[in-house]
């Protein structure tokens, strides 16, 4: 089983990535078109945000399927040593 803190970190990193991409897109849209900030945010981010959230959730789910568990990472696993 994958530890819950790994799931939290992975989800947080994906959401941070989505936020950075949206921030860059809104800034470029504002500079290129001269829209006010509320218009640039509405046209450049809110339209795509629901789909990006679904994409991030799907990516997290698929990644968790393929990540090895501690038992599968033999040389570096933290298994107890039996005498």
KOLVEX-122913 format. One record per residue (C-alpha): residue number from 1; residue in one letter; chain; x, z, y. Coordinates in steps of 0.02 Angstrom, whole numbers, m for minus. Layout:
BEGIN
i_aa_ch_X_Z_Y
NUM_A_A_X_Z_Y
...
! end
This chain:
BEGIN
i_aa_ch_X_Z_Y
1_X_A_0_0_0
2_X_A_63_m43_172
3_X_A_77_109_287
4_X_A_m55_118_422
5_X_A_75_131_560
6_X_A_142_m41_511
7_X_A_m32_m114_533
8_X_A_m45_m33_705
9_X_A_125_m99_758
10_X_A_88_m274_696
11_X_A_m81_m279_783
12_X_A_m6_m210_943
13_X_A_133_m339_944
14_X_A_11_m481_916
15_X_A_m102_m420_1056
16_X_A_48_m402_1173
17_X_A_97_m581_1131
18_X_A_m79_m643_1169
19_X_A_m78_m548_1334
20_X_A_89_m623_1386
21_X_A_32_m800_1346
22_X_A_m129_m774_1444
23_X_A_m36_m698_1591
24_X_A_83_m846_1601
25_X_A_m62_m969_1586
26_X_A_m161_m886_1726
27_X_A_m9_m882_1842
28_X_A_30_m1066_1811
29_X_A_m153_m1114_1835
30_X_A_m160_m1019_2000
31_X_A_0_m1097_2064
32_X_A_m46_m1272_2008
33_X_A_m225_m1275_2070
34_X_A_m225_m1149_2213
35_X_A_m374_m1055_2142
36_X_A_m400_m874_2190
37_X_A_m349_m745_2060
38_X_A_m526_m710_1998
39_X_A_m559_m896_1974
40_X_A_m392_m924_1887
41_X_A_m425_m778_1769
42_X_A_m602_m837_1732
43_X_A_m551_m1017_1699
44_X_A_m382_m989_1621
45_X_A_m403_m837_1511
46_X_A_m580_m779_1476
47_X_A_m628_m946_1399
48_X_A_m491_m933_1267
49_X_A_m485_m744_1242
50_X_A_m619_m727_1105
51_X_A_m536_m863_1000
52_X_A_m364_m786_1023
53_X_A_m428_m616_968
54_X_A_m500_m695_810
55_X_A_m335_m786_782
56_X_A_m234_m625_801
57_X_A_m349_m532_680
58_X_A_m334_m673_553
59_X_A_m145_m677_573
60_X_A_m135_m489_547
61_X_A_m242_m498_391
62_X_A_m143_m641_315
63_X_A_23_m559_357
64_X_A_m29_m398_272
65_X_A_m66_m496_114
66_X_A_113_m559_105
67_X_A_212_m409_167
68_X_A_299_m319_25
69_X_A_252_m141_m14
70_X_A_385_m5_m28
71_X_A_383_m24_m218
72_X_A_428_m209_m205
73_X_A_577_m188_m89
74_X_A_686_m120_m229
75_X_A_860_m95_m152
76_X_A_796_m15_7
77_X_A_641_75_m55
78_X_A_625_261_m34
79_X_A_584_301_m213
80_X_A_621_475_m281
81_X_A_773_490_m393
82_X_A_734_563_m564
83_X_A_877_656_m651
! end
